[in-house]
């Protein structure tokens, strides 16, 4: 398949190799390599043009391995970095020059902070000024508690992995209802990714997608991510399986074009993808 025949964007994948320095307090130790060339081959095999690399939490704030891949394949890839909120403007500029278009907060297992304090507010304002996004991985049980303080800075927020809704979404549950009500905010984007991380069945995913689509007013702020190489679930799923699942979920051609092409192109600054 030639480059002109490729279409679509995978907005969530990780690359790493054995031997890289690992962050303290990590929840996972990779014992294999997940290299950018492998990833590009998977994109090609599914007819996808572009990918977004997300810095894995176990590498901490050392984004150098991901940045090297972005520098090598600037037309096909963008990056989401992990940084400290105290990062300086010059460093943000350097990341932007390498193709970084957002930052990630992996809050799974972490104590929630006061995101209304001056340090965090200044940080989010810097991200908003660059027209980047903040990606958050945290159960939707807690998201309504932290999102308002972040959204007030004007930054776009991307919710990873359907919001990690273990057991699905129950609109009658107060914190789930509060989360659904927030989705009308045009700054909030959703990744339809990694249902296996919440142990969801295909029917649960379909039911949940219906709820999220109504709450969001359509699919104009939805994205898809493979979550390759499916860390901790490597033996229970595959890239092809996750691609087939989103094909089944997005049966409407217009919704497919929005979620796979138009939306990620707009958010992550890809050009000539549609």
RODO-2510 file (C-alpha; in nm, 4 decimals, decimal comma):
residues 274
     n   res          X          Y          Z
     1     x     0,0000     0,0000     0,0000
     2     x     0,1486     0,3355    -0,0982
     3     x     0,1538     0,6382     0,1298
     4     x    -0,1162     0,8036    -0,0811
     5     x    -0,3508     0,5122    -0,0053
     6     x    -0,3060     0,5310     0,3731
     7     x    -0,5735     0,7048     0,5777
     8     x    -0,6598     0,7277     0,9439
     9     x    -0,4797     0,8037     1,2688
    10     x    -0,4050     0,5871     1,5708
    11     x    -0,3861     0,8311     1,8629
    12     x    -0,2413     0,6106     2,1372
    13     x     0,0670     0,3881     2,1227
    14     x     0,3852     0,3469     2,3233
    15     x     0,7424     0,2708     2,2207
    16     x     1,0314     0,1608     2,4415
    17     x     1,3214    -0,0798     2,4582
    18     x     1,4804    -0,2929     2,7233
    19     x     1,7653    -0,1199     2,8986
    20     x     1,6152     0,2296     2,9106
    21     x     1,6277     0,4010     3,2512
    22     x     1,3023     0,3354     3,4347
    23     x     1,1130     0,5700     3,6645
    24     x     1,0927     0,4998     4,0356
    25     x     0,7541     0,3950     4,1668
    26     x     0,6593     0,2376     3,8334
    27     x     0,3861    -0,0265     3,8130
    28     x     0,5335    -0,2141     3,5149
    29     x     0,8739    -0,3372     3,3958
    30     x     0,8911    -0,4180     3,0227
    31     x     1,1004    -0,7211     2,9287
    32     x     1,0770    -0,6725     2,5507
    33     x     1,1226    -0,4047     2,2868
    34     x     0,8384    -0,2075     2,1263
    35     x     1,0161    -0,0136     1,8533
    36     x     0,8893     0,2616     1,6274
    37     x     0,9561     0,0610     1,3130
    38     x     0,7388    -0,2214     1,4457
    39     x     0,4657     0,0279     1,5157
    40     x     0,4829     0,1860     1,1707
    41     x     0,4543    -0,1618     1,0211
    42     x     0,1328    -0,2168     1,2154
    43     x    -0,0058     0,1157     1,0946
    44     x     0,0744     0,0129     0,7371
    45     x    -0,0869    -0,3285     0,7822
    46     x    -0,4170    -0,1627     0,8779
    47     x    -0,3964     0,1107     0,6151
    48     x    -0,3367     0,3880     0,8686
    49     x    -0,1368     0,6958     0,7804
    50     x    -0,0325     0,8423     1,1155
    51     x     0,0212     0,7679     1,4808
    52     x     0,0505     0,9488     1,8112
    53     x     0,3151     0,8213     2,0510
    54     x     0,2333     0,8552     2,4203
    55     x     0,5202     0,8567     2,6672
    56     x     0,4840     0,5440     2,8834
    57     x     0,4653     0,6152     3,2541
    58     x     0,7451     0,3724     3,3407
    59     x     0,9919     0,5963     3,1530
    60     x     0,8954     0,8990     3,3615
    61     x     0,9862     1,2427     3,2288
    62     x     1,2753     1,1215     3,0131
    63     x     1,1038     1,1594     2,6768
    64     x     1,4245     1,1161     2,4732
    65     x     1,3402     0,7743     2,3230
    66     x     1,0060     0,9021     2,1962
    67     x     1,1581     1,2306     2,0739
    68     x     1,4148     1,0401     1,8678
    69     x     1,1310     0,8587     1,6902
    70     x     0,9453     1,1840     1,6268
    71     x     1,2594     1,3383     1,4807
    72     x     1,3086     1,0354     1,2558
    73     x     0,9494     1,0223     1,1254
    74     x     0,8164     1,3792     1,1530
    75     x     0,5512     1,3419     0,8843
    76     x     0,3858     1,0332     1,0295
    77     x     0,4111     1,0835     1,4040
    78     x     0,3222     1,3219     1,6844
    79     x     0,3979     1,2856     2,0549
    80     x     0,2422     1,3251     2,3982
    81     x     0,5089     1,3889     2,6616
    82     x     0,5267     1,3394     3,0362
    83     x     0,6697     1,6447     3,2103
    84     x     0,6732     1,8134     3,5479
    85     x     0,4357     2,1076     3,5961
    86     x     0,7395     2,3212     3,6772
    87     x     0,8839     2,2710     3,3261
    88     x     1,0307     2,5877     3,1747
    89     x     0,9031     2,7606     2,8624
    90     x     1,2218     2,6865     2,6679
    91     x     1,1821     2,3139     2,7272
    92     x     0,8200     2,3238     2,6119
    93     x     0,9371     2,5016     2,2970
    94     x     1,1973     2,2299     2,2391
    95     x     0,9332     1,9601     2,2729
    96     x     0,7058     2,1434     2,0299
    97     x     0,9855     2,1637     1,7735
    98     x     1,0148     1,7835     1,7877
    99     x     0,6448     1,7226     1,7223
   100     x     0,5034     1,7055     2,0742
   101     x     0,1409     1,8220     2,0802
   102     x     0,0352     1,7466     2,4361
   103     x     0,1232     1,6228     2,7823
   104     x    -0,0014     1,3269     2,9790
   105     x    -0,1110     1,2861     3,3384
   106     x    -0,1274     0,9189     3,4278
   107     x    -0,3112     0,9410     3,7574
   108     x    -0,3865     0,5712     3,8015
   109     x    -0,2817     0,4766     4,1508
   110     x    -0,1726     0,8340     4,2240
   111     x    -0,2958     1,0681     4,4926
   112     x    -0,4952     1,3465     4,3316
   113     x    -0,3479     1,6938     4,3668
   114     x    -0,5048     2,0368     4,3916
   115     x    -0,5096     2,1329     4,0249
   116     x    -0,6403     2,4788     4,1117
   117     x    -0,3117     2,5825     4,2741
   118     x    -0,0862     2,8361     4,1046
   119     x     0,1771     2,5922     3,9776
   120     x    -0,0740     2,3664     3,8024
   121     x    -0,2815     2,6553     3,6720
   122     x     0,0236     2,8213     3,5174
   123     x     0,1235     2,4891     3,3644
   124     x    -0,2162     2,4243     3,2077
   125     x    -0,2263     2,7809     3,0774
   126     x     0,1094     2,7245     2,9073
   127     x    -0,0262     2,4077     2,7462
   128     x    -0,3414     2,5895     2,6347
   129     x    -0,1372     2,8751     2,4878
   130     x     0,0379     2,6234     2,2608
   131     x    -0,2949     2,4701     2,1563
   132     x    -0,1817     2,1397     2,3035
   133     x    -0,3958     1,8979     2,5021
   134     x    -0,3685     1,7369     2,8452
   135     x    -0,4306     1,3623     2,8394
   136     x    -0,5615     1,2101     3,1608
   137     x    -0,5677     0,8451     3,2565
   138     x    -0,7893     0,8012     3,5601
   139     x    -1,1132     0,6243     3,6400
   140     x    -1,4214     0,8295     3,5558
   141     x    -1,5234     0,7753     3,9172
   142     x    -1,2924     1,0666     4,0023
   143     x    -1,2815     1,2731     3,6833
   144     x    -1,5664     1,5104     3,7655
   145     x    -1,3772     1,5974     4,0826
   146     x    -1,0641     1,7217     3,9025
   147     x    -1,1723     1,8326     3,5546
   148     x    -1,3333     2,1711     3,6352
   149     x    -1,0111     2,3199     3,7740
   150     x    -0,8202     2,2049     3,4649
   151     x    -1,0835     2,3142     3,2146
   152     x    -1,1001     2,6655     3,3576
   153     x    -0,7554     2,7329     3,2093
   154     x    -0,8945     2,6863     2,8583
   155     x    -0,6889     2,3771     2,7797
   156     x    -0,8216     2,0818     2,5809
   157     x    -0,8453     1,7617     2,7860
   158     x    -0,8322     1,4105     2,6410
   159     x    -0,9753     1,1281     2,8525
   160     x    -0,7880     0,8027     2,7950
   161     x    -0,9445     0,4600     2,7498
   162     x    -1,3160     0,5492     2,7685
   163     x    -1,2473     0,6879     3,1171
   164     x    -1,1542     0,3439     3,2549
   165     x    -1,5181     0,2623     3,3385
   166     x    -1,4820    -0,0704     3,5189
   167     x    -1,8173    -0,2428     3,4817
   168     x    -1,9379     0,0230     3,2389
   169     x    -2,1103     0,3562     3,2932
   170     x    -2,4135     0,3858     3,5195
   171     x    -2,5930     0,7199     3,4597
   172     x    -2,7767     0,6729     3,7891
   173     x    -2,4501     0,6776     3,9833
   174     x    -2,3707     1,0308     4,0998
   175     x    -2,0064     1,0494     3,9915
   176     x    -2,0811     0,8842     3,6564
   177     x    -2,3704     1,1255     3,5985
   178     x    -2,1428     1,4204     3,6815
   179     x    -1,8846     1,2950     3,4323
   180     x    -2,1432     1,2540     3,1567
   181     x    -2,2695     1,6074     3,2200
   182     x    -1,9181     1,7454     3,1731
   183     x    -1,8890     1,5934     2,8253
   184     x    -2,0930     1,8749     2,6713
   185     x    -1,7858     2,0945     2,7289
   186     x    -1,6161     2,1457     2,3925
   187     x    -1,2713     2,1183     2,5536
   188     x    -1,3197     1,7506     2,6479
   189     x    -1,2164     1,4765     2,4045
   190     x    -1,2549     1,1008     2,4508
   191     x    -1,0332     0,8133     2,3392
   192     x    -1,2182     0,5014     2,2348
   193     x    -0,9309     0,2803     2,3380
   194     x    -0,8252    -0,0195     2,5475
   195     x    -1,1649    -0,1564     2,6594
   196     x    -0,9730    -0,4555     2,7941
   197     x    -0,8259    -0,2349     3,0672
   198     x    -1,1767    -0,2086     3,2104
   199     x    -1,2677    -0,5711     3,1340
   200     x    -1,5540    -0,4617     2,9091
   201     x    -1,7520    -0,6899     2,6819
   202     x    -1,8362    -0,5884     2,3257
   203     x    -2,1961    -0,5208     2,4316
   204     x    -2,0854    -0,3067     2,7239
   205     x    -1,8622    -0,1052     2,4907
   206     x    -2,1481    -0,0552     2,2441
   207     x    -2,3877     0,0513     2,5206
   208     x    -2,1305     0,2856     2,6694
   209     x    -2,0480     0,4350     2,3300
   210     x    -2,4150     0,5207     2,2915
   211     x    -2,4180     0,7023     2,6260
   212     x    -2,0965     0,8888     2,5513
   213     x    -2,2114     0,9903     2,2052
   214     x    -2,5330     1,1423     2,3418
   215     x    -2,3531     1,3169     2,6300
   216     x    -2,0896     1,4572     2,3925
   217     x    -2,3428     1,5709     2,1332
   218     x    -2,2006     1,3362     1,8692
   219     x    -1,8573     1,2020     1,7835
   220     x    -1,6818     1,5251     1,6849
   221     x    -1,4457     1,5046     1,9852
   222     x    -1,3833     1,1307     1,9846
   223     x    -1,0594     0,9571     1,8880
   224     x    -0,9347     0,6012     1,8529
   225     x    -0,6157     0,4539     1,9945
   226     x    -0,4735     0,1032     1,9665
   227     x    -0,2880     0,1221     2,3005
   228     x    -0,0114    -0,0828     2,1363
   229     x     0,1768    -0,2822     2,2596
   230     x    -0,1040    -0,3393     2,5134
   231     x     0,1234    -0,3436     2,8182
   232     x     0,0163    -0,6042     3,0742
   233     x    -0,2334    -0,7405     2,8179
   234     x     0,0150    -0,8404     2,5476
   235     x    -0,0994    -1,2033     2,5501
   236     x    -0,4729    -1,1337     2,5451
   237     x    -0,5144    -0,8961     2,2505
   238     x    -0,3393    -0,7642     1,9393
   239     x    -0,3215    -0,4587     1,7190
   240     x    -0,5367    -0,6231     1,4535
   241     x    -0,8012    -0,7209     1,7083
   242     x    -0,8263    -0,3679     1,8475
   243     x    -0,8523    -0,2248     1,4960
   244     x    -1,1289    -0,4693     1,4102
   245     x    -1,3155    -0,3776     1,7281
   246     x    -1,3235    -0,0091     1,6389
   247     x    -1,4326    -0,0978     1,2865
   248     x    -1,7288    -0,2840     1,4374
   249     x    -1,8059     0,0001     1,6771
   250     x    -1,7961     0,2725     1,4109
   251     x    -2,0206     0,1193     1,1493
   252     x    -2,1364     0,4554     1,0164
   253     x    -1,8937     0,5814     0,7451
   254     x    -1,9317     0,9443     0,8531
   255     x    -1,8552     0,8597     1,2155
   256     x    -1,5541     0,6565     1,1005
   257     x    -1,4197     0,9490     0,8985
   258     x    -1,4581     1,1849     1,1932
   259     x    -1,3103     0,9607     1,4634
   260     x    -1,0287     0,8159     1,2531
   261     x    -0,9353     1,1175     1,0393
   262     x    -1,0918     1,4587     1,0917
   263     x    -1,0913     1,4736     1,4721
   264     x    -0,7320     1,3612     1,5366
   265     x    -0,6060     1,5702     1,2457
   266     x    -0,7541     1,8779     1,4087
   267     x    -0,6424     1,8042     1,7636
   268     x    -0,2932     1,6714     1,6945
   269     x    -0,1970     1,9018     1,4073
   270     x    -0,1707     1,6570     1,1208
   271     x    -0,2146     1,7942     0,7687
   272     x    -0,3203     1,6328     0,4399
   273     x    -0,4679     1,3262     0,6104
   274     x    -0,8192     1,3213     0,4688
***
